Amino acid sequence: MDFGTTGASPQQRIAQLLEQYGATQVCAAHLLCDRHDPDSVAYRIVSSDLSVEPFTYGDLKRESERFAAALAALGVRPGHRVATLMGKSKEFLITLMGIWRLGAVHVPLFTAFAPAAVALRLTGSDTRVVVCDASQRAKLDPGPDMPVGAPWKIVTVGGAGPDGDPRAIGFQQALDAQVPGFAPATLGPDSPLIQIYTSGTTGRPKGVVVPMRALAAFHAYAEFSLGLRPDDTYWCAADPGWAYGLYFGVLGSFTTGVSSVLLKAGFDAALTYRVLEQCGVTNFAAAPTVYRSMLASDARPGQLRIRCASSAGEPLTPEVNAWAVGTLGVPVYDHYGQTETGMLICNHHDPRLASPVKEASMGTAMPGWTAQVLAKDSDTVAATGEVGRVAFDLRASPLAWFAGYESEPEKSAEKFTADGRWYVTGDLGQVDDDGYFRFSSREDDVIIMAGYRIGPFEIESVLTLHPAVAECAVIAVPDMVRGEVIEAYVVPHQGNAASVELEKELQRWVKERYAAHAYPRKVHFAQHLPKTASGKVQRFVLREQRKQDLARAAA
């Protein structure tokens, strides 16, 4: 395990991590797996029936060596992209470590994505191999949204694919053809580890390339903000198809060597309580949606051992902590970060940074980062308490690693001030005299639903492909459990009448062509949409209109 030198200050620990992960030559397999005790349990893999399979670092090393050899046999080389369309499983962990052992680059795909969203990311990243669960295999078949003659090969967990597809091979078949002992790649600190896609208000999803040295930032968050200790049993309930679940549900465990829990089942409040109790989880992290769903559930916990609970993905509301202290035995600490950076501002669990938690505050800047609030209309530091743009001083943030979006120079430039000094998050907030930050709002229209960032343009692009839709706009609407949900305003083409049937058809259309989780919960039909003089849809007008409608309905 790697938890640093006893007694090191936060600044000293940051320097140690930067030296470790930023060395001239670094080996991901060594840092994430091979240096840990081979007999220690990396993960307790829990099934829905609560049966548990321990998976040690020795198991992970041996199996990932075989899978790295299997990828090499398929023509994968260091720097090549390998995608995963997989749920949480032992095979998923083996795949990730095999990718990184080879020196290849992981492209995560969320399993709720429809074929169009999958194809966009596969083609955009020039993926060579896709590893998928058998339940996801059909999404890769040629069709309206998936190219014919796609160049990627397919490795299927649970099968080799239908009709003898020459591109396909079974996961176990690939593994059985190899033996342990594959030599791990040693590369530079700027060599890519992950290529993940993030959403925005306009345009296609943007590729974020995560370099090896970013592991210093991920490791620092695991220690300082999650407060992981060598004796912890850690469970991050976030989906590894998204940044938080991958960076901190997987890499947070692998960098520190802490023993973790991986649940092979969807969310259920009663099951969550039973896993927390049976596995003796002491450190728990999840999106606010998970905590709100537990709060709303009739399920009740048994004997819990949680000493640290953390939340990320969207602002944490006060009623969650009022419930958590009485039910979980501890408050939930709010944390803030982005796909492009990892975590940035947190209420820290590490006793070296312990300070009172202020209600509705996302905390203070993490060691290795220097945060400020810039004025809305200039790149000058705003007055204390003034709402402005949350930004980070790159001259004083040694953990910063984001250099720009892959092949998107114009979008990349939007994340930095003209002089290159500040990384601008795109979120509005304020800071008090004690350095505590409060989130105010997003500067753009990105929707955060159950911790997932969803770009309205992506949903609008799918909706406008429907023959009944002339134009549309998508907005976020507050929701007690999910934080926000998607609603759509649609102007039908002439000859198409508004109806319940058309609403259901459009919901199904989005589920099948974009993602099952991202469909509009309600469709409002309109004769026209509010626009600027230049023709740009004013989503904020629709948001305010909907807010007033809901207020009247509640009165």
ABEGO torsion letter per residue (X at the ends): XBAEBBGBBAAAAAAAAAAAAABABBBAAAAAAAABBAABBABBBBBAAGBBBBBBAAAAAAAAAAAAAAAAAAGBBBGBBBBBBBBBBAAAAAAAAAAAAAGBBBBBBBAABBAAAAAAAAAAAGBABBBBBAAAAAAABBBAABBBGBABBBBBBGEAEBGGBAABBBAAAAAAABBBGBBBBBBBAABBABBBBBBBABEBBBBBBBBAAAAAAAAAAAAAAAGBBAABBBBBABBAABAAAAAAAAAAAAAAGBBBBBBBBBBBAAAAAAAAAAAGBABBBBBAAAAAAAAABABBBBBBABABBBBBGBBBBAAAAAAAAAAAGBBBBBBBBBAAAEBABBBBABAAABBBBBBGBAEBBBBGBBBBBBBAABABBBBBGBBBBBBBBAAABAABABAEBBGBAAAAAAABBAAGABBBAGBBBBBBAAGBBBBABBABABBBBGGBBBBAAAAAAAAAABAABABBBBBBBBBAAAGBBBBBBBBBBBGBBBBAAAAAAAAAAAAAAABAAABBABBBBBABBBBBAAGBBBAAAAAAAAAAAAAAAAX
